[in-house]
Amino acid sequence: MEQTIIRHMETVRRITEQTMKNIPEEISDTIPKGFNNNIRWNFGHIAFVQEKIVFGISNEEMNIPKNYELLFSAGTKPTEWEVTPPSFAELAEVLTEQKTRIKNFIPGRLHEKLPTPFTNRGGITFYTVGEAFLFSFYHEALHIETIKRLYRAISSYPGNLQQK
């Protein structure tokens, strides 16, 4: 079952990577009306949250750029950024490298208890590495759907733009 779960993570991440390849970076900072964040933020948020869920809440070293927390953690917004965000190429590299590290980290750990139960912003509490890891697939898929909605809004209604 463990290998099935790891393959599922690879499938979800492959969808994320393919979605990123299909979106022009030049529109990634556009925020259409009705949205709080942009496409770049959503890809960065996927990387940051996956890192936190797999490594951070297990008290393992998080191996992503330090500014990702300031840029992409829950509650952050591109309109409040005071530093230049990473390029799509940098984000793609982080997402791909992260997938490899997770494949090396997860085997044998799904039933491992977290050092401290972790409750996310939605009020869901995770007690094991596996519970948190499985939730991360749902989280990543939600943000891929948001990215697709953003892309459709930007492509279909260029006059519907709030800011860039």
Phi and psi in radians as a Rosetta constraint file:
Dihedral C 1 N 2 CA 2 C 2 CIRCULARHARMONIC -1.006 0.35
Dihedral N 2 CA 2 C 2 N 3 CIRCULARHARMONIC -0.762 0.35
Dihedral C 2 N 3 CA 3 C 3 CIRCULARHARMONIC -1.145 0.35
Dihedral N 3 CA 3 C 3 N 4 CIRCULARHARMONIC -0.588 0.35
Dihedral C 3 N 4 CA 4 C 4 CIRCULARHARMONIC -1.120 0.35
Dihedral N 4 CA 4 C 4 N 5 CIRCULARHARMONIC -0.740 0.35
Dihedral C 4 N 5 CA 5 C 5 CIRCULARHARMONIC -1.133 0.35
Dihedral N 5 CA 5 C 5 N 6 CIRCULARHARMONIC -0.733 0.35
Dihedral C 5 N 6 CA 6 C 6 CIRCULARHARMONIC -1.135 0.35
Dihedral N 6 CA 6 C 6 N 7 CIRCULARHARMONIC -0.726 0.35
Dihedral C 6 N 7 CA 7 C 7 CIRCULARHARMONIC -1.103 0.35
Dihedral N 7 CA 7 C 7 N 8 CIRCULARHARMONIC -0.639 0.35
Dihedral C 7 N 8 CA 8 C 8 CIRCULARHARMONIC -1.127 0.35
Dihedral N 8 CA 8 C 8 N 9 CIRCULARHARMONIC -0.726 0.35
Dihedral C 8 N 9 CA 9 C 9 CIRCULARHARMONIC -1.044 0.35
Dihedral N 9 CA 9 C 9 N 10 CIRCULARHARMONIC -0.733 0.35
Dihedral C 9 N 10 CA 10 C 10 CIRCULARHARMONIC -1.113 0.35
Dihedral N 10 CA 10 C 10 N 11 CIRCULARHARMONIC -0.677 0.35
Dihedral C 10 N 11 CA 11 C 11 CIRCULARHARMONIC -1.117 0.35
Dihedral N 11 CA 11 C 11 N 12 CIRCULARHARMONIC -0.830 0.35
Dihedral C 11 N 12 CA 12 C 12 CIRCULARHARMONIC -1.048 0.35
Dihedral N 12 CA 12 C 12 N 13 CIRCULARHARMONIC -0.787 0.35
Dihedral C 12 N 13 CA 13 C 13 CIRCULARHARMONIC -1.193 0.35
Dihedral N 13 CA 13 C 13 N 14 CIRCULARHARMONIC -0.612 0.35
Dihedral C 13 N 14 CA 14 C 14 CIRCULARHARMONIC -1.078 0.35
Dihedral N 14 CA 14 C 14 N 15 CIRCULARHARMONIC -0.689 0.35
Dihedral C 14 N 15 CA 15 C 15 CIRCULARHARMONIC -1.081 0.35
Dihedral N 15 CA 15 C 15 N 16 CIRCULARHARMONIC -0.760 0.35
Dihedral C 15 N 16 CA 16 C 16 CIRCULARHARMONIC -1.068 0.35
Dihedral N 16 CA 16 C 16 N 17 CIRCULARHARMONIC -0.835 0.35
Dihedral C 16 N 17 CA 17 C 17 CIRCULARHARMONIC -1.101 0.35
Dihedral N 17 CA 17 C 17 N 18 CIRCULARHARMONIC -0.705 0.35
Dihedral C 17 N 18 CA 18 C 18 CIRCULARHARMONIC -1.184 0.35
Dihedral N 18 CA 18 C 18 N 19 CIRCULARHARMONIC -0.696 0.35
Dihedral C 18 N 19 CA 19 C 19 CIRCULARHARMONIC -1.047 0.35
Dihedral N 19 CA 19 C 19 N 20 CIRCULARHARMONIC -0.737 0.35
Dihedral C 19 N 20 CA 20 C 20 CIRCULARHARMONIC -1.099 0.35
Dihedral N 20 CA 20 C 20 N 21 CIRCULARHARMONIC -0.694 0.35
Dihedral C 20 N 21 CA 21 C 21 CIRCULARHARMONIC -1.147 0.35
Dihedral N 21 CA 21 C 21 N 22 CIRCULARHARMONIC -0.487 0.35
Dihedral C 21 N 22 CA 22 C 22 CIRCULARHARMONIC -1.528 0.35
Dihedral N 22 CA 22 C 22 N 23 CIRCULARHARMONIC -0.075 0.35
Dihedral C 22 N 23 CA 23 C 23 CIRCULARHARMONIC -1.929 0.35
Dihedral N 23 CA 23 C 23 N 24 CIRCULARHARMONIC 2.218 0.35
Dihedral C 23 N 24 CA 24 C 24 CIRCULARHARMONIC -1.188 0.35
Dihedral N 24 CA 24 C 24 N 25 CIRCULARHARMONIC 2.275 0.35
Dihedral C 24 N 25 CA 25 C 25 CIRCULARHARMONIC -1.038 0.35
Dihedral N 25 CA 25 C 25 N 26 CIRCULARHARMONIC -0.540 0.35
Dihedral C 25 N 26 CA 26 C 26 CIRCULARHARMONIC -1.123 0.35
Dihedral N 26 CA 26 C 26 N 27 CIRCULARHARMONIC -0.291 0.35
Dihedral C 26 N 27 CA 27 C 27 CIRCULARHARMONIC -1.779 0.35
Dihedral N 27 CA 27 C 27 N 28 CIRCULARHARMONIC -0.003 0.35
Dihedral C 27 N 28 CA 28 C 28 CIRCULARHARMONIC -1.232 0.35
Dihedral N 28 CA 28 C 28 N 29 CIRCULARHARMONIC -0.227 0.35
Dihedral C 28 N 29 CA 29 C 29 CIRCULARHARMONIC -1.802 0.35
Dihedral N 29 CA 29 C 29 N 30 CIRCULARHARMONIC 0.053 0.35
Dihedral C 29 N 30 CA 30 C 30 CIRCULARHARMONIC -1.351 0.35
Dihedral N 30 CA 30 C 30 N 31 CIRCULARHARMONIC 2.370 0.35
Dihedral C 30 N 31 CA 31 C 31 CIRCULARHARMONIC -2.050 0.35
Dihedral N 31 CA 31 C 31 N 32 CIRCULARHARMONIC 1.817 0.35
Dihedral C 31 N 32 CA 32 C 32 CIRCULARHARMONIC -1.213 0.35
Dihedral N 32 CA 32 C 32 N 33 CIRCULARHARMONIC 2.764 0.35
Dihedral C 32 N 33 CA 33 C 33 CIRCULARHARMONIC -0.963 0.35
Dihedral N 33 CA 33 C 33 N 34 CIRCULARHARMONIC 2.433 0.35
Dihedral C 33 N 34 CA 34 C 34 CIRCULARHARMONIC 1.614 0.35
Dihedral N 34 CA 34 C 34 N 35 CIRCULARHARMONIC -0.096 0.35
Dihedral C 34 N 35 CA 35 C 35 CIRCULARHARMONIC -2.028 0.35
Dihedral N 35 CA 35 C 35 N 36 CIRCULARHARMONIC 2.602 0.35
Dihedral C 35 N 36 CA 36 C 36 CIRCULARHARMONIC -1.660 0.35
Dihedral N 36 CA 36 C 36 N 37 CIRCULARHARMONIC -0.418 0.35
Dihedral C 36 N 37 CA 37 C 37 CIRCULARHARMONIC -2.307 0.35
Dihedral N 37 CA 37 C 37 N 38 CIRCULARHARMONIC 3.036 0.35
Dihedral C 37 N 38 CA 38 C 38 CIRCULARHARMONIC -1.996 0.35
Dihedral N 38 CA 38 C 38 N 39 CIRCULARHARMONIC -3.119 0.35
Dihedral C 38 N 39 CA 39 C 39 CIRCULARHARMONIC -1.116 0.35
Dihedral N 39 CA 39 C 39 N 40 CIRCULARHARMONIC -0.780 0.35
Dihedral C 39 N 40 CA 40 C 40 CIRCULARHARMONIC -1.032 0.35
Dihedral N 40 CA 40 C 40 N 41 CIRCULARHARMONIC -0.762 0.35
Dihedral C 40 N 41 CA 41 C 41 CIRCULARHARMONIC -1.030 0.35
Dihedral N 41 CA 41 C 41 N 42 CIRCULARHARMONIC -0.759 0.35
Dihedral C 41 N 42 CA 42 C 42 CIRCULARHARMONIC -1.114 0.35
Dihedral N 42 CA 42 C 42 N 43 CIRCULARHARMONIC -0.729 0.35
Dihedral C 42 N 43 CA 43 C 43 CIRCULARHARMONIC -1.123 0.35
Dihedral N 43 CA 43 C 43 N 44 CIRCULARHARMONIC -0.759 0.35
Dihedral C 43 N 44 CA 44 C 44 CIRCULARHARMONIC -1.122 0.35
Dihedral N 44 CA 44 C 44 N 45 CIRCULARHARMONIC -0.659 0.35
Dihedral C 44 N 45 CA 45 C 45 CIRCULARHARMONIC -1.117 0.35
Dihedral N 45 CA 45 C 45 N 46 CIRCULARHARMONIC -0.710 0.35
Dihedral C 45 N 46 CA 46 C 46 CIRCULARHARMONIC -1.002 0.35
Dihedral N 46 CA 46 C 46 N 47 CIRCULARHARMONIC -0.844 0.35
Dihedral C 46 N 47 CA 47 C 47 CIRCULARHARMONIC -1.098 0.35
Dihedral N 47 CA 47 C 47 N 48 CIRCULARHARMONIC -0.802 0.35
Dihedral C 47 N 48 CA 48 C 48 CIRCULARHARMONIC -1.134 0.35
Dihedral N 48 CA 48 C 48 N 49 CIRCULARHARMONIC -0.846 0.35
Dihedral C 48 N 49 CA 49 C 49 CIRCULARHARMONIC -1.165 0.35
Dihedral N 49 CA 49 C 49 N 50 CIRCULARHARMONIC -0.697 0.35
Dihedral C 49 N 50 CA 50 C 50 CIRCULARHARMONIC -1.064 0.35
Dihedral N 50 CA 50 C 50 N 51 CIRCULARHARMONIC -0.725 0.35
Dihedral C 50 N 51 CA 51 C 51 CIRCULARHARMONIC -1.086 0.35
Dihedral N 51 CA 51 C 51 N 52 CIRCULARHARMONIC -0.779 0.35
Dihedral C 51 N 52 CA 52 C 52 CIRCULARHARMONIC -1.152 0.35
Dihedral N 52 CA 52 C 52 N 53 CIRCULARHARMONIC -0.774 0.35
Dihedral C 52 N 53 CA 53 C 53 CIRCULARHARMONIC -1.156 0.35
Dihedral N 53 CA 53 C 53 N 54 CIRCULARHARMONIC -0.728 0.35
Dihedral C 53 N 54 CA 54 C 54 CIRCULARHARMONIC -1.447 0.35
Dihedral N 54 CA 54 C 54 N 55 CIRCULARHARMONIC -0.786 0.35
Dihedral C 54 N 55 CA 55 C 55 CIRCULARHARMONIC -1.840 0.35
Dihedral N 55 CA 55 C 55 N 56 CIRCULARHARMONIC -0.859 0.35
Dihedral C 55 N 56 CA 56 C 56 CIRCULARHARMONIC -1.027 0.35
Dihedral N 56 CA 56 C 56 N 57 CIRCULARHARMONIC -0.874 0.35
Dihedral C 56 N 57 CA 57 C 57 CIRCULARHARMONIC -1.324 0.35
Dihedral N 57 CA 57 C 57 N 58 CIRCULARHARMONIC -0.133 0.35
Dihedral C 57 N 58 CA 58 C 58 CIRCULARHARMONIC -1.654 0.35
Dihedral N 58 CA 58 C 58 N 59 CIRCULARHARMONIC 0.118 0.35
Dihedral C 58 N 59 CA 59 C 59 CIRCULARHARMONIC 1.071 0.35
Dihedral N 59 CA 59 C 59 N 60 CIRCULARHARMONIC 0.533 0.35
Dihedral C 59 N 60 CA 60 C 60 CIRCULARHARMONIC -1.710 0.35
Dihedral N 60 CA 60 C 60 N 61 CIRCULARHARMONIC 2.803 0.35
Dihedral C 60 N 61 CA 61 C 61 CIRCULARHARMONIC -1.174 0.35
Dihedral N 61 CA 61 C 61 N 62 CIRCULARHARMONIC 2.284 0.35
Dihedral C 61 N 62 CA 62 C 62 CIRCULARHARMONIC -1.505 0.35
Dihedral N 62 CA 62 C 62 N 63 CIRCULARHARMONIC 2.198 0.35
Dihedral C 62 N 63 CA 63 C 63 CIRCULARHARMONIC -1.975 0.35
Dihedral N 63 CA 63 C 63 N 64 CIRCULARHARMONIC 0.958 0.35
Dihedral C 63 N 64 CA 64 C 64 CIRCULARHARMONIC -2.216 0.35
Dihedral N 64 CA 64 C 64 N 65 CIRCULARHARMONIC 2.827 0.35
Dihedral C 64 N 65 CA 65 C 65 CIRCULARHARMONIC -0.934 0.35
Dihedral N 65 CA 65 C 65 N 66 CIRCULARHARMONIC 2.447 0.35
Dihedral C 65 N 66 CA 66 C 66 CIRCULARHARMONIC -1.033 0.35
Dihedral N 66 CA 66 C 66 N 67 CIRCULARHARMONIC -0.583 0.35
Dihedral C 66 N 67 CA 67 C 67 CIRCULARHARMONIC -1.303 0.35
Dihedral N 67 CA 67 C 67 N 68 CIRCULARHARMONIC -0.107 0.35
Dihedral C 67 N 68 CA 68 C 68 CIRCULARHARMONIC -1.090 0.35
Dihedral N 68 CA 68 C 68 N 69 CIRCULARHARMONIC -0.608 0.35
Dihedral C 68 N 69 CA 69 C 69 CIRCULARHARMONIC -1.118 0.35
Dihedral N 69 CA 69 C 69 N 70 CIRCULARHARMONIC -0.758 0.35
Dihedral C 69 N 70 CA 70 C 70 CIRCULARHARMONIC -1.160 0.35
Dihedral N 70 CA 70 C 70 N 71 CIRCULARHARMONIC -0.598 0.35
Dihedral C 70 N 71 CA 71 C 71 CIRCULARHARMONIC -1.504 0.35
Dihedral N 71 CA 71 C 71 N 72 CIRCULARHARMONIC -0.684 0.35
Dihedral C 71 N 72 CA 72 C 72 CIRCULARHARMONIC -2.167 0.35
Dihedral N 72 CA 72 C 72 N 73 CIRCULARHARMONIC 0.048 0.35
Dihedral C 72 N 73 CA 73 C 73 CIRCULARHARMONIC -1.257 0.35
Dihedral N 73 CA 73 C 73 N 74 CIRCULARHARMONIC 2.873 0.35
Dihedral C 73 N 74 CA 74 C 74 CIRCULARHARMONIC -0.981 0.35
Dihedral N 74 CA 74 C 74 N 75 CIRCULARHARMONIC 2.387 0.35
Dihedral C 74 N 75 CA 75 C 75 CIRCULARHARMONIC 1.599 0.35
Dihedral N 75 CA 75 C 75 N 76 CIRCULARHARMONIC -0.180 0.35
Dihedral C 75 N 76 CA 76 C 76 CIRCULARHARMONIC -1.444 0.35
Dihedral N 76 CA 76 C 76 N 77 CIRCULARHARMONIC 2.772 0.35
Dihedral C 76 N 77 CA 77 C 77 CIRCULARHARMONIC -2.459 0.35
Dihedral N 77 CA 77 C 77 N 78 CIRCULARHARMONIC 2.452 0.35
Dihedral C 77 N 78 CA 78 C 78 CIRCULARHARMONIC -1.029 0.35
Dihedral N 78 CA 78 C 78 N 79 CIRCULARHARMONIC -0.492 0.35
Dihedral C 78 N 79 CA 79 C 79 CIRCULARHARMONIC -1.188 0.35
Dihedral N 79 CA 79 C 79 N 80 CIRCULARHARMONIC -0.221 0.35
Dihedral C 79 N 80 CA 80 C 80 CIRCULARHARMONIC -1.881 0.35
Dihedral N 80 CA 80 C 80 N 81 CIRCULARHARMONIC 0.047 0.35
Dihedral C 80 N 81 CA 81 C 81 CIRCULARHARMONIC -1.114 0.35
Dihedral N 81 CA 81 C 81 N 82 CIRCULARHARMONIC 2.356 0.35
Dihedral C 81 N 82 CA 82 C 82 CIRCULARHARMONIC -1.983 0.35
Dihedral N 82 CA 82 C 82 N 83 CIRCULARHARMONIC 0.003 0.35
Dihedral C 82 N 83 CA 83 C 83 CIRCULARHARMONIC -2.226 0.35
Dihedral N 83 CA 83 C 83 N 84 CIRCULARHARMONIC 2.783 0.35
Dihedral C 83 N 84 CA 84 C 84 CIRCULARHARMONIC -1.255 0.35
Dihedral N 84 CA 84 C 84 N 85 CIRCULARHARMONIC 2.230 0.35
Dihedral C 84 N 85 CA 85 C 85 CIRCULARHARMONIC -1.297 0.35
Dihedral N 85 CA 85 C 85 N 86 CIRCULARHARMONIC 2.853 0.35
Dihedral C 85 N 86 CA 86 C 86 CIRCULARHARMONIC -1.186 0.35
Dihedral N 86 CA 86 C 86 N 87 CIRCULARHARMONIC 2.676 0.35
Dihedral C 86 N 87 CA 87 C 87 CIRCULARHARMONIC -1.264 0.35
Dihedral N 87 CA 87 C 87 N 88 CIRCULARHARMONIC 2.933 0.35
Dihedral C 87 N 88 CA 88 C 88 CIRCULARHARMONIC -1.047 0.35
Dihedral N 88 CA 88 C 88 N 89 CIRCULARHARMONIC -0.683 0.35
Dihedral C 88 N 89 CA 89 C 89 CIRCULARHARMONIC -1.066 0.35
Dihedral N 89 CA 89 C 89 N 90 CIRCULARHARMONIC -0.749 0.35
Dihedral C 89 N 90 CA 90 C 90 CIRCULARHARMONIC -1.150 0.35
Dihedral N 90 CA 90 C 90 N 91 CIRCULARHARMONIC -0.782 0.35
Dihedral C 90 N 91 CA 91 C 91 CIRCULARHARMONIC -1.073 0.35
Dihedral N 91 CA 91 C 91 N 92 CIRCULARHARMONIC -0.752 0.35
Dihedral C 91 N 92 CA 92 C 92 CIRCULARHARMONIC -1.068 0.35
Dihedral N 92 CA 92 C 92 N 93 CIRCULARHARMONIC -0.706 0.35
Dihedral C 92 N 93 CA 93 C 93 CIRCULARHARMONIC -1.127 0.35
Dihedral N 93 CA 93 C 93 N 94 CIRCULARHARMONIC -0.760 0.35
Dihedral C 93 N 94 CA 94 C 94 CIRCULARHARMONIC -1.082 0.35
Dihedral N 94 CA 94 C 94 N 95 CIRCULARHARMONIC -0.800 0.35
Dihedral C 94 N 95 CA 95 C 95 CIRCULARHARMONIC -1.095 0.35
Dihedral N 95 CA 95 C 95 N 96 CIRCULARHARMONIC -0.726 0.35
Dihedral C 95 N 96 CA 96 C 96 CIRCULARHARMONIC -1.214 0.35
Dihedral N 96 CA 96 C 96 N 97 CIRCULARHARMONIC -0.789 0.35
Dihedral C 96 N 97 CA 97 C 97 CIRCULARHARMONIC -1.135 0.35
Dihedral N 97 CA 97 C 97 N 98 CIRCULARHARMONIC -0.662 0.35
Dihedral C 97 N 98 CA 98 C 98 CIRCULARHARMONIC -1.080 0.35
Dihedral N 98 CA 98 C 98 N 99 CIRCULARHARMONIC -0.732 0.35
Dihedral C 98 N 99 CA 99 C 99 CIRCULARHARMONIC -1.004 0.35
Dihedral N 99 CA 99 C 99 N 100 CIRCULARHARMONIC -0.760 0.35
Dihedral C 99 N 100 CA 100 C 100 CIRCULARHARMONIC -1.125 0.35
Dihedral N 100 CA 100 C 100 N 101 CIRCULARHARMONIC -0.777 0.35
Dihedral C 100 N 101 CA 101 C 101 CIRCULARHARMONIC -1.098 0.35
Dihedral N 101 CA 101 C 101 N 102 CIRCULARHARMONIC -0.683 0.35
Dihedral C 101 N 102 CA 102 C 102 CIRCULARHARMONIC -1.128 0.35
Dihedral N 102 CA 102 C 102 N 103 CIRCULARHARMONIC -0.744 0.35
Dihedral C 102 N 103 CA 103 C 103 CIRCULARHARMONIC -1.041 0.35
Dihedral N 103 CA 103 C 103 N 104 CIRCULARHARMONIC -0.541 0.35
Dihedral C 103 N 104 CA 104 C 104 CIRCULARHARMONIC -1.457 0.35
Dihedral N 104 CA 104 C 104 N 105 CIRCULARHARMONIC -0.466 0.35
Dihedral C 104 N 105 CA 105 C 105 CIRCULARHARMONIC -1.516 0.35
Dihedral N 105 CA 105 C 105 N 106 CIRCULARHARMONIC -0.737 0.35
Dihedral C 105 N 106 CA 106 C 106 CIRCULARHARMONIC -1.196 0.35
Dihedral N 106 CA 106 C 106 N 107 CIRCULARHARMONIC -0.679 0.35
Dihedral C 106 N 107 CA 107 C 107 CIRCULARHARMONIC -0.907 0.35
Dihedral N 107 CA 107 C 107 N 108 CIRCULARHARMONIC 2.239 0.35
Dihedral C 107 N 108 CA 108 C 108 CIRCULARHARMONIC 1.452 0.35
Dihedral N 108 CA 108 C 108 N 109 CIRCULARHARMONIC 0.007 0.35
Dihedral C 108 N 109 CA 109 C 109 CIRCULARHARMONIC -2.005 0.35
Dihedral N 109 CA 109 C 109 N 110 CIRCULARHARMONIC -0.068 0.35
Dihedral C 109 N 110 CA 110 C 110 CIRCULARHARMONIC -1.022 0.35
Dihedral N 110 CA 110 C 110 N 111 CIRCULARHARMONIC -0.580 0.35
Dihedral C 110 N 111 CA 111 C 111 CIRCULARHARMONIC -1.615 0.35
Dihedral N 111 CA 111 C 111 N 112 CIRCULARHARMONIC -0.011 0.35
Dihedral C 111 N 112 CA 112 C 112 CIRCULARHARMONIC -1.171 0.35
Dihedral N 112 CA 112 C 112 N 113 CIRCULARHARMONIC 2.305 0.35
Dihedral C 112 N 113 CA 113 C 113 CIRCULARHARMONIC -1.256 0.35
Dihedral N 113 CA 113 C 113 N 114 CIRCULARHARMONIC 2.471 0.35
Dihedral C 113 N 114 CA 114 C 114 CIRCULARHARMONIC -1.223 0.35
Dihedral N 114 CA 114 C 114 N 115 CIRCULARHARMONIC 2.617 0.35
Dihedral C 114 N 115 CA 115 C 115 CIRCULARHARMONIC -0.965 0.35
Dihedral N 115 CA 115 C 115 N 116 CIRCULARHARMONIC -0.633 0.35
Dihedral C 115 N 116 CA 116 C 116 CIRCULARHARMONIC -2.476 0.35
Dihedral N 116 CA 116 C 116 N 117 CIRCULARHARMONIC 2.335 0.35
Dihedral C 116 N 117 CA 117 C 117 CIRCULARHARMONIC -0.945 0.35
Dihedral N 117 CA 117 C 117 N 118 CIRCULARHARMONIC 2.483 0.35
Dihedral C 117 N 118 CA 118 C 118 CIRCULARHARMONIC -1.990 0.35
Dihedral N 118 CA 118 C 118 N 119 CIRCULARHARMONIC 2.206 0.35
Dihedral C 118 N 119 CA 119 C 119 CIRCULARHARMONIC -1.919 0.35
Dihedral N 119 CA 119 C 119 N 120 CIRCULARHARMONIC 2.142 0.35
Dihedral C 119 N 120 CA 120 C 120 CIRCULARHARMONIC -1.423 0.35
Dihedral N 120 CA 120 C 120 N 121 CIRCULARHARMONIC 3.100 0.35
Dihedral C 120 N 121 CA 121 C 121 CIRCULARHARMONIC -1.107 0.35
Dihedral N 121 CA 121 C 121 N 122 CIRCULARHARMONIC -0.383 0.35
Dihedral C 121 N 122 CA 122 C 122 CIRCULARHARMONIC -1.462 0.35
Dihedral N 122 CA 122 C 122 N 123 CIRCULARHARMONIC -0.010 0.35
Dihedral C 122 N 123 CA 123 C 123 CIRCULARHARMONIC 1.507 0.35
Dihedral N 123 CA 123 C 123 N 124 CIRCULARHARMONIC 0.165 0.35
Dihedral C 123 N 124 CA 124 C 124 CIRCULARHARMONIC -1.565 0.35
Dihedral N 124 CA 124 C 124 N 125 CIRCULARHARMONIC 2.239 0.35
Dihedral C 124 N 125 CA 125 C 125 CIRCULARHARMONIC -1.800 0.35
Dihedral N 125 CA 125 C 125 N 126 CIRCULARHARMONIC 2.336 0.35
Dihedral C 125 N 126 CA 126 C 126 CIRCULARHARMONIC -1.964 0.35
Dihedral N 126 CA 126 C 126 N 127 CIRCULARHARMONIC 2.406 0.35
Dihedral C 126 N 127 CA 127 C 127 CIRCULARHARMONIC -1.955 0.35
Dihedral N 127 CA 127 C 127 N 128 CIRCULARHARMONIC -0.384 0.35
Dihedral C 127 N 128 CA 128 C 128 CIRCULARHARMONIC -2.196 0.35
Dihedral N 128 CA 128 C 128 N 129 CIRCULARHARMONIC 2.830 0.35
Dihedral C 128 N 129 CA 129 C 129 CIRCULARHARMONIC -1.011 0.35
Dihedral N 129 CA 129 C 129 N 130 CIRCULARHARMONIC -0.752 0.35
Dihedral C 129 N 130 CA 130 C 130 CIRCULARHARMONIC -1.114 0.35
Dihedral N 130 CA 130 C 130 N 131 CIRCULARHARMONIC -0.728 0.35
Dihedral C 130 N 131 CA 131 C 131 CIRCULARHARMONIC -1.041 0.35
Dihedral N 131 CA 131 C 131 N 132 CIRCULARHARMONIC -0.815 0.35
Dihedral C 131 N 132 CA 132 C 132 CIRCULARHARMONIC -1.158 0.35
Dihedral N 132 CA 132 C 132 N 133 CIRCULARHARMONIC -0.756 0.35
Dihedral C 132 N 133 CA 133 C 133 CIRCULARHARMONIC -1.079 0.35
Dihedral N 133 CA 133 C 133 N 134 CIRCULARHARMONIC -0.791 0.35
Dihedral C 133 N 134 CA 134 C 134 CIRCULARHARMONIC -1.106 0.35
Dihedral N 134 CA 134 C 134 N 135 CIRCULARHARMONIC -0.661 0.35
Dihedral C 134 N 135 CA 135 C 135 CIRCULARHARMONIC -1.098 0.35
Dihedral N 135 CA 135 C 135 N 136 CIRCULARHARMONIC -0.559 0.35
Dihedral C 135 N 136 CA 136 C 136 CIRCULARHARMONIC -1.076 0.35
Dihedral N 136 CA 136 C 136 N 137 CIRCULARHARMONIC -0.487 0.35
Dihedral C 136 N 137 CA 137 C 137 CIRCULARHARMONIC -1.155 0.35
Dihedral N 137 CA 137 C 137 N 138 CIRCULARHARMONIC -0.763 0.35
Dihedral C 137 N 138 CA 138 C 138 CIRCULARHARMONIC -1.075 0.35
Dihedral N 138 CA 138 C 138 N 139 CIRCULARHARMONIC -0.802 0.35
Dihedral C 138 N 139 CA 139 C 139 CIRCULARHARMONIC -1.056 0.35
Dihedral N 139 CA 139 C 139 N 140 CIRCULARHARMONIC -0.803 0.35
Dihedral C 139 N 140 CA 140 C 140 CIRCULARHARMONIC -1.102 0.35
Dihedral N 140 CA 140 C 140 N 141 CIRCULARHARMONIC -0.745 0.35
Dihedral C 140 N 141 CA 141 C 141 CIRCULARHARMONIC -1.107 0.35
Dihedral N 141 CA 141 C 141 N 142 CIRCULARHARMONIC -0.686 0.35
Dihedral C 141 N 142 CA 142 C 142 CIRCULARHARMONIC -1.019 0.35
Dihedral N 142 CA 142 C 142 N 143 CIRCULARHARMONIC -0.755 0.35
Dihedral C 142 N 143 CA 143 C 143 CIRCULARHARMONIC -1.307 0.35
Dihedral N 143 CA 143 C 143 N 144 CIRCULARHARMONIC -0.514 0.35
Dihedral C 143 N 144 CA 144 C 144 CIRCULARHARMONIC -1.147 0.35
Dihedral N 144 CA 144 C 144 N 145 CIRCULARHARMONIC -0.707 0.35
Dihedral C 144 N 145 CA 145 C 145 CIRCULARHARMONIC -1.105 0.35
Dihedral N 145 CA 145 C 145 N 146 CIRCULARHARMONIC -0.705 0.35
Dihedral C 145 N 146 CA 146 C 146 CIRCULARHARMONIC -1.099 0.35
Dihedral N 146 CA 146 C 146 N 147 CIRCULARHARMONIC -0.725 0.35
Dihedral C 146 N 147 CA 147 C 147 CIRCULARHARMONIC -1.049 0.35
Dihedral N 147 CA 147 C 147 N 148 CIRCULARHARMONIC -0.754 0.35
Dihedral C 147 N 148 CA 148 C 148 CIRCULARHARMONIC -1.138 0.35
Dihedral N 148 CA 148 C 148 N 149 CIRCULARHARMONIC -0.677 0.35
Dihedral C 148 N 149 CA 149 C 149 CIRCULARHARMONIC -1.139 0.35
Dihedral N 149 CA 149 C 149 N 150 CIRCULARHARMONIC -0.740 0.35
Dihedral C 149 N 150 CA 150 C 150 CIRCULARHARMONIC -1.051 0.35
Dihedral N 150 CA 150 C 150 N 151 CIRCULARHARMONIC -0.813 0.35
Dihedral C 150 N 151 CA 151 C 151 CIRCULARHARMONIC -1.057 0.35
Dihedral N 151 CA 151 C 151 N 152 CIRCULARHARMONIC -0.779 0.35
Dihedral C 151 N 152 CA 152 C 152 CIRCULARHARMONIC -1.098 0.35
Dihedral N 152 CA 152 C 152 N 153 CIRCULARHARMONIC -0.742 0.35
Dihedral C 152 N 153 CA 153 C 153 CIRCULARHARMONIC -1.108 0.35
Dihedral N 153 CA 153 C 153 N 154 CIRCULARHARMONIC -0.724 0.35
Dihedral C 153 N 154 CA 154 C 154 CIRCULARHARMONIC -1.220 0.35
Dihedral N 154 CA 154 C 154 N 155 CIRCULARHARMONIC -0.756 0.35
Dihedral C 154 N 155 CA 155 C 155 CIRCULARHARMONIC -1.269 0.35
Dihedral N 155 CA 155 C 155 N 156 CIRCULARHARMONIC -0.618 0.35
Dihedral C 155 N 156 CA 156 C 156 CIRCULARHARMONIC -1.516 0.35
Dihedral N 156 CA 156 C 156 N 157 CIRCULARHARMONIC -0.532 0.35
Dihedral C 156 N 157 CA 157 C 157 CIRCULARHARMONIC -2.329 0.35
Dihedral N 157 CA 157 C 157 N 158 CIRCULARHARMONIC 1.223 0.35
Dihedral C 157 N 158 CA 158 C 158 CIRCULARHARMONIC -1.022 0.35
Dihedral N 158 CA 158 C 158 N 159 CIRCULARHARMONIC -0.402 0.35
Dihedral C 158 N 159 CA 159 C 159 CIRCULARHARMONIC -1.433 0.35
Dihedral N 159 CA 159 C 159 N 160 CIRCULARHARMONIC -0.057 0.35
Dihedral C 159 N 160 CA 160 C 160 CIRCULARHARMONIC -1.634 0.35
Dihedral N 160 CA 160 C 160 N 161 CIRCULARHARMONIC 0.354 0.35
Dihedral C 160 N 161 CA 161 C 161 CIRCULARHARMONIC -1.546 0.35
Dihedral N 161 CA 161 C 161 N 162 CIRCULARHARMONIC 2.361 0.35
Dihedral C 161 N 162 CA 162 C 162 CIRCULARHARMONIC -1.524 0.35
Dihedral N 162 CA 162 C 162 N 163 CIRCULARHARMONIC -0.875 0.35
Dihedral C 162 N 163 CA 163 C 163 CIRCULARHARMONIC -2.790 0.35
Dihedral N 163 CA 163 C 163 N 164 CIRCULARHARMONIC 2.949 0.35
